[in-house]
Amino acid sequence: MIRSVVRGNGAALPRRTMKNADFEGMVETSDEWIVQRTGIRQRHVAADDETTASLGEAAARAALDSAGMTPADIDLIILATSTPNNTFPATAVEIQNRLGMHHGFAFDMQAVCSGFVYAVATADLYIRGGLARRVLVIGSETFSRILDWNDRSTCVLFGDGAGALVLEAQEGAGAITDRGVLAASLRSDGAHKDKLFVDGGPSTTGTVGHLRMEGREVFKHAVGMITDVIEATFGEAGITAQDLDWFVPHQANKRIIDASARKLGIAEEKVVVTVDLHGNTSAASVPLALSVAVADGRIKRGDLVLLEAMGGGFTWGAVLLRW
């Protein structure tokens, strides 16, 4: 059978690093308060000349270099983002042009923090369906553009950045030992919209709006929803938590990550945590965490890796792949 195999990965971060202490003169908060409740110590914030497209391009080029490929080798670009450069066209098309790629096709995917997981699962379907052989999957965000910098409950949580994977069609035996995407589970429930949303949009206010969140409500639902899709993915693949080499969750809150891993029986030493370095970068958080764990030698070829995310809407999902 055809498998969607990871051939390369890359990441990009804005130049500016913002420490927790930098917020102390802006809103009523402290480094101790932020670390204790979230695990975040710093995040990157985009300058005026750094956009979702420019960060996505940089991550894409790094992934192509890692794969030993050029844009000419790519058939499809899927960009997961909630902060596009323009309402339209899709920012994926802008990245396509920046890469000098004038063939194939490109589109954006909007599932907020779950966007990258959704995009990997979608790329896998395009590859297995024969519509693309090589897909560039990108998660890129500039959430600093939609934050209310006077709201201490949200402005300290989010950061900007981008990450990318190159997926390629390769033949597999149809076994759990195959490299590539092995299983996926995706969910959404619009009844939870008001718990995490942006209070603007072209069709409603005609403005970009700001991010609004009921933090306690999100936390209350997060662990159960995450467990739901991961157990479904385990069931599809016929594995248990003990079979995993690495768990790469969405980097929103250290307490959510820890509680999810405990409930699922995933050993702490198998969990990749980068929320302290990047904050919550929405659709970019999973590929950014992957890039850190690959760069430092933790994730190696042949490892069984579980990706997971939950975002506004609510959306949530998991993808199991062998690196």
C-alpha positions as CSV (number, residue, x, y, z in Angstrom):
1,M,0.0,0.0,0.0
2,I,1.0,3.6,-0.4
3,R,2.3,5.4,2.7
4,S,3.0,9.1,3.2
5,V,6.6,9.1,4.5
6,V,8.4,12.1,6.1
7,R,11.3,13.1,4.0
8,G,12.3,16.3,5.6
9,N,11.3,18.9,8.2
10,G,12.1,22.5,9.0
11,A,11.2,25.5,11.2
12,A,11.4,29.2,11.4
13,L,11.0,31.7,14.2
14,P,10.8,35.5,14.4
15,R,13.9,37.4,15.4
16,R,12.5,38.9,18.5
17,T,12.2,36.8,21.7
18,M,9.8,38.1,24.4
19,K,10.4,36.9,27.9
20,N,7.8,36.6,30.6
21,A,9.4,39.5,32.5
22,D,8.7,41.8,29.5
23,F,5.0,41.6,30.3
24,E,5.4,42.9,33.8
25,G,5.2,46.5,32.7
26,M,2.3,45.9,30.4
27,V,-0.3,43.9,32.3
28,E,-0.7,42.7,35.9
29,T,1.4,39.5,35.8
30,S,4.8,38.0,36.6
31,D,7.2,35.4,35.4
32,E,6.4,33.1,38.3
33,W,2.6,33.3,37.6
34,I,3.0,32.5,33.9
35,V,5.4,29.6,34.5
36,Q,3.4,28.1,37.3
37,R,0.1,28.1,35.3
38,T,1.3,27.4,31.8
39,G,5.0,26.3,31.7
40,I,5.8,29.2,29.3
41,R,9.0,31.1,29.8
42,Q,9.3,32.9,26.4
43,R,7.8,33.2,23.0
44,H,8.8,34.8,19.6
45,V,6.9,37.8,18.3
46,A,6.9,38.8,14.6
47,A,8.2,42.2,13.5
48,D,6.4,44.2,10.8
49,D,8.5,42.6,8.1
50,E,7.8,39.1,9.3
51,T,4.5,37.5,8.3
52,T,2.7,34.2,8.2
53,A,3.9,33.9,4.5
54,S,7.5,34.8,5.2
55,L,7.8,32.5,8.2
56,G,6.1,29.7,6.3
57,E,8.4,30.2,3.3
58,A,11.5,30.0,5.6
59,A,10.2,26.8,7.3
60,A,9.3,25.3,3.8
61,R,12.8,26.0,2.5
62,A,14.4,24.4,5.6
63,A,12.2,21.3,5.1
64,L,13.0,21.1,1.4
65,D,16.8,21.3,2.2
66,S,16.3,18.6,4.9
67,A,14.6,16.4,2.3
68,G,17.3,17.1,-0.4
69,M,14.5,18.5,-2.7
70,T,13.6,21.7,-4.5
71,P,10.2,23.3,-5.0
72,A,10.1,21.6,-8.4
73,D,9.7,18.3,-6.6
74,I,6.5,19.3,-4.8
75,D,3.0,18.7,-6.2
76,L,0.9,20.3,-3.4
77,I,1.3,22.8,-0.5
78,I,-1.1,22.7,2.4
79,L,-0.7,25.6,4.8
80,A,-2.4,25.3,8.2
81,T,-3.0,28.8,9.6
82,S,-5.6,31.0,11.4
83,T,-3.6,34.2,10.7
84,P,-3.4,34.4,6.9
85,N,-1.7,37.3,5.2
86,N,-4.9,38.2,3.4
87,T,-8.5,37.2,3.6
88,F,-7.8,35.9,0.1
89,P,-6.0,34.5,-1.8
90,A,-4.8,31.6,0.3
91,T,-1.5,32.4,2.0
92,A,-0.4,28.9,0.7
93,V,-0.5,30.4,-2.8
94,E,1.7,33.3,-1.8
95,I,4.2,30.8,-0.3
96,Q,4.0,28.8,-3.5
97,N,5.0,32.0,-5.5
98,R,7.7,32.9,-3.0
99,L,9.2,29.5,-3.6
100,G,9.2,30.1,-7.3
101,M,6.8,27.2,-7.8
102,H,4.4,27.7,-10.7
103,H,3.0,24.2,-11.0
104,G,0.8,22.0,-8.8
105,F,-1.7,23.5,-6.4
106,A,-1.8,25.0,-2.9
107,F,-4.5,25.9,-0.3
108,D,-4.9,26.9,3.3
109,M,-6.5,24.8,6.0
110,Q,-8.3,26.4,9.0
111,A,-8.6,24.3,12.1
112,V,-6.9,26.7,14.5
113,C,-4.4,24.9,16.8
114,S,-5.4,21.5,15.3
115,G,-4.6,22.8,11.8
116,F,-1.3,21.0,11.3
117,V,-2.6,17.6,12.4
118,Y,-5.6,18.1,10.1
119,A,-3.2,19.1,7.3
120,V,-1.0,16.0,7.7
121,A,-4.1,13.8,7.6
122,T,-5.4,15.6,4.5
123,A,-2.0,15.4,2.8
124,D,-2.0,11.6,3.5
125,L,-5.4,11.3,1.7
126,Y,-4.1,13.2,-1.3
127,I,-1.0,11.0,-1.5
128,R,-2.9,7.7,-1.1
129,G,-5.5,8.9,-3.6
130,G,-2.9,9.5,-6.2
131,L,-3.5,13.3,-6.6
132,A,0.0,14.2,-5.3
133,R,3.2,12.4,-4.8
134,R,5.1,14.9,-2.7
135,V,3.3,17.4,-0.4
136,L,4.7,20.3,1.6
137,V,2.7,20.6,4.8
138,I,3.2,23.9,6.7
139,G,1.9,25.3,10.0
140,S,2.6,29.0,10.2
141,E,1.1,31.6,12.5
142,T,1.4,35.2,13.6
143,F,-1.0,35.2,16.6
144,S,0.6,38.4,17.9
145,R,-1.5,40.2,15.3
146,I,-4.8,39.1,16.9
147,L,-4.0,39.4,20.6
148,D,-5.5,42.0,22.9
149,W,-2.3,43.1,24.6
150,N,-4.3,44.5,27.5
151,D,-5.8,41.1,28.3
152,R,-3.4,39.3,30.7
153,S,-5.3,36.0,30.4
154,T,-4.4,35.6,26.7
155,C,-1.6,37.9,25.6
156,V,1.0,35.9,27.6
157,L,0.1,32.6,26.1
158,F,0.7,32.9,22.4
159,G,3.7,33.3,20.1
160,D,4.6,33.3,16.4
161,G,6.5,30.8,14.3
162,A,6.3,28.2,11.5
163,G,7.2,24.5,10.9
164,A,7.0,22.2,7.9
165,L,7.2,18.6,6.7
166,V,7.8,17.1,3.3
167,L,5.7,14.0,2.8
168,E,6.4,11.6,-0.1
169,A,4.5,8.6,-1.5
170,Q,6.3,5.4,-0.8
171,E,5.3,1.7,-0.9
172,G,4.7,0.0,2.4
173,A,3.7,-3.5,3.4
174,G,0.5,-2.3,5.2
175,A,2.0,-3.2,8.6
176,I,2.7,-1.1,11.7
177,T,6.4,-1.4,10.9
178,D,5.9,0.7,7.7
179,R,7.4,4.2,7.7
180,G,4.9,7.1,7.2
181,V,1.4,8.0,8.3
182,L,-0.2,4.9,9.9
183,A,-3.4,6.2,11.4
184,A,-5.4,9.4,12.2
185,S,-8.5,10.5,14.0
186,L,-10.1,14.0,13.6
187,R,-13.0,15.6,15.5
188,S,-14.8,18.9,15.8
189,D,-17.8,20.3,17.8
190,G,-19.0,23.8,17.0
191,A,-21.1,23.9,20.2
192,H,-17.9,25.1,21.9
193,K,-17.2,28.0,19.6
194,D,-17.6,30.7,22.3
195,K,-15.0,29.2,24.5
196,L,-12.1,30.0,22.2
197,F,-12.7,32.4,19.2
198,V,-11.7,35.7,17.6
199,D,-14.3,38.4,17.9
200,G,-14.1,39.7,14.3
201,G,-14.3,38.6,10.7
202,P,-15.0,39.8,7.2
203,S,-18.7,38.6,7.2
204,T,-19.5,39.8,10.7
205,T,-17.6,42.9,11.9
206,G,-15.5,43.7,8.9
207,T,-12.5,43.7,11.2
208,V,-9.7,41.3,12.2
209,G,-10.8,41.2,15.8
210,H,-9.0,39.8,18.9
211,L,-8.6,36.4,20.4
212,R,-11.0,35.6,23.3
213,M,-10.8,32.6,25.5
214,E,-12.5,31.0,28.5
215,G,-9.4,29.4,29.8
216,R,-11.0,27.2,32.5
217,E,-13.6,25.9,30.1
218,V,-10.9,25.0,27.5
219,F,-8.8,23.2,30.2
220,K,-11.9,21.3,31.4
221,H,-12.6,19.8,28.0
222,A,-9.0,19.5,26.7
223,V,-7.8,16.3,28.4
224,G,-11.0,14.3,27.6
225,M,-11.1,15.3,24.0
226,I,-7.4,14.6,23.5
227,T,-7.7,11.2,25.1
228,D,-10.7,10.5,22.8
229,V,-8.8,10.9,19.5
230,I,-5.6,9.3,20.7
231,E,-7.4,6.2,21.9
232,A,-9.2,6.0,18.5
233,T,-5.9,6.3,16.7
234,F,-4.3,3.6,18.9
235,G,-7.3,1.4,18.1
236,E,-7.0,1.9,14.4
237,A,-3.3,1.1,14.4
238,G,-3.6,-1.8,16.9
239,I,-1.1,-0.4,19.4
240,T,-1.0,0.9,23.0
241,A,0.8,3.8,24.6
242,Q,3.6,1.5,25.6
243,D,4.5,1.1,21.9
244,L,5.1,4.8,21.3
245,D,8.6,6.2,21.1
246,W,7.5,9.8,21.2
247,F,4.4,11.9,22.0
248,V,4.5,15.3,20.3
249,P,1.4,17.2,21.6
250,H,0.1,20.7,20.8
251,Q,2.1,23.1,23.0
252,A,-0.6,25.1,24.7
253,N,-0.2,24.5,28.4
254,K,2.3,22.2,30.3
255,R,-0.5,21.2,32.7
256,I,-2.7,20.0,29.9
257,I,0.2,18.1,28.3
258,D,1.1,16.4,31.6
259,A,-2.5,15.5,32.5
260,S,-3.1,14.0,29.0
261,A,0.1,11.9,29.1
262,R,-0.8,10.6,32.6
263,K,-4.3,9.7,31.6
264,L,-3.1,7.8,28.5
265,G,-0.2,6.1,30.3
266,I,2.5,7.7,28.2
267,A,5.8,7.9,30.1
268,E,7.0,11.4,30.9
269,E,10.3,10.8,29.2
270,K,8.5,10.1,25.9
271,V,6.8,13.5,25.8
272,V,8.3,16.3,23.7
273,V,7.7,19.7,25.5
274,T,8.6,23.0,23.9
275,V,5.9,25.3,25.3
276,D,8.6,26.9,27.5
277,L,10.5,28.0,24.4
278,H,7.7,29.0,22.0
279,G,4.4,29.5,23.9
280,N,1.3,28.5,22.0
281,T,2.0,29.0,18.3
282,S,-1.3,27.4,17.3
283,A,-0.9,25.4,14.0
284,A,2.9,25.9,14.1
285,S,3.3,24.3,17.6
286,V,3.4,20.6,16.6
287,P,5.9,21.0,13.7
288,L,8.0,23.4,15.8
289,A,8.2,20.8,18.6
290,L,9.0,18.1,16.0
291,S,11.9,20.3,14.7
292,V,13.4,20.6,18.1
293,A,13.2,16.9,18.9
294,V,14.7,15.9,15.5
295,A,17.5,18.5,15.8
296,D,18.5,17.3,19.2
297,G,18.5,13.7,18.2
298,R,15.6,12.4,20.1
299,I,13.3,11.6,17.1
300,K,15.2,9.2,14.7
301,R,14.3,7.3,11.6
302,G,12.0,4.4,12.5
303,D,10.6,5.9,15.7
304,L,6.9,5.7,16.3
305,V,5.6,9.2,16.8
306,L,2.2,10.4,17.9
307,L,1.1,14.0,17.0
308,E,-1.9,15.6,18.8
309,A,-3.6,18.9,18.9
310,M,-6.8,20.7,20.1
311,G,-8.0,24.2,19.0
312,G,-10.8,26.7,18.9
313,G,-14.1,25.5,17.5
314,F,-13.5,23.1,19.2
315,T,-11.3,21.0,16.8
316,W,-9.1,18.2,17.9
317,G,-7.1,15.3,16.3
318,A,-4.2,12.9,16.3
319,V,-1.9,11.4,13.8
320,L,0.3,8.4,14.3
321,L,3.4,8.1,12.0
322,R,6.6,6.2,11.9
323,W,9.5,8.6,11.2
